[in-house]
Amino acid sequence: MLKSAGRSEEIAHITDHPTVTCFTCGAEANSGDNVCNPMPIA
């Protein structure tokens, strides 16, 4: 949703040190709170 709203600075902040990936869409984030179906990055 942040991407579609053009909020790239917020995206950069929550994805600068990813620890999880979304099982559904493959997006990576620092916290599982920021993706829809989180799983740890191996």
C-alpha positions in Angstrom: 0.0 0.0 0.0 2.9 2.4 0.7 4.2 1.8 -2.8 0.9 2.7 -4.5 0.7 5.8 -2.3 4.2 6.9 -3.5 5.7 6.8 0.0 9.1 5.6 -1.0 11.0 7.1 2.0 8.9 5.0 4.4 9.5 1.9 2.3 13.2 2.5 2.4 13.1 2.8 6.2 11.2 -0.5 6.8 13.2 -2.5 4.3 16.8 -1.4 4.9 17.7 -4.5 7.0 15.1 -7.2 6.0 14.6 -10.1 8.3 11.3 -11.4 6.8 9.8 -12.0 3.4 6.2 -12.3 2.4 5.2 -15.8 1.5 2.5 -14.4 -0.8 4.2 -11.7 -2.8 7.9 -12.0 -2.0 8.3 -8.5 -0.5 11.0 -8.2 2.1 10.9 -6.1 5.3 12.6 -5.5 8.6 9.5 -6.7 10.6 6.8 -9.2 10.0 4.3 -6.4 10.8 5.1 -4.8 7.4 4.2 -7.7 5.2 1.0 -9.6 4.7 2.2 -13.2 5.2 5.7 -13.1 6.9 8.2 -15.8 7.1 11.9 -15.6 8.1 14.5 -15.0 5.5 16.7 -18.1 5.4 
